[in-house]
Structure formats: structure tokens, C-alpha cells
Amino acid sequence: MDYKSIEITKGFNTQAFKEKVKEYMMASGIEGKMISFVLTDTQIIDEAFIENLNNLLNTGSIPNLMLPEDNDQIVNGVRPVAQ
């Protein structure tokens, strides 16, 4: 299993956090990689991080995370496995 975490840099914001989560979700869903995402309390620099993770855990998705072209990529990526 791959261990993944975010690295907080000076310009890191909620949008950058969502992009990292999206990257990890795509890698685990389409590429089939087993990923362990770890977030420590010192990495939570914005309350929106918690809200996004809460949405992900409760509903399985983060609102407005995937664009329509991302959905096409996901469908085309998992189609061979589903068939």
C-alpha cells in the first residue's frame, strides 16, 4: 500500500488540498493503486479540509471536485474492469 500525505507549503490552500485528494482518488480508482491517505492535525490549516474529508467519508464524494471531463476519464478507465 502506498503511503500518501500532503506537504503544506506557503501557498497551500483549500483548492490545492482538493486537487491532491482528487489525484489520490484517481490513482486508487482508475489505476487500482492501494493508497493510505494520512492527514495529521498539524496539516489542517483550514477548516474546509475537515469539511471536505467529512463529506468524503459520509457521502463518498466531495462537492464540485470532479469536472465533467474527469467523469469521462473515470468511466473510460473503469469500463474494461466492469466488462
Sequence and secondary structure as in RCSB ss.txt:
>XXXX:A:sequence
MDYKSIEITKGFNTQAFKEKVKEYMMASGIEGKMISFVLTDTQIIDEAFIENLNNLLNTGSIPNLMLPEDNDQIV
NGVRPVAQ
>XXXX:A:secstr
 EEE     TT  HHHHHHHHHHHHHHHHTS   EEE   GGG  SHHHHHHHHHHHHHSS TT S HHHHHHHH
HHHHHHH 
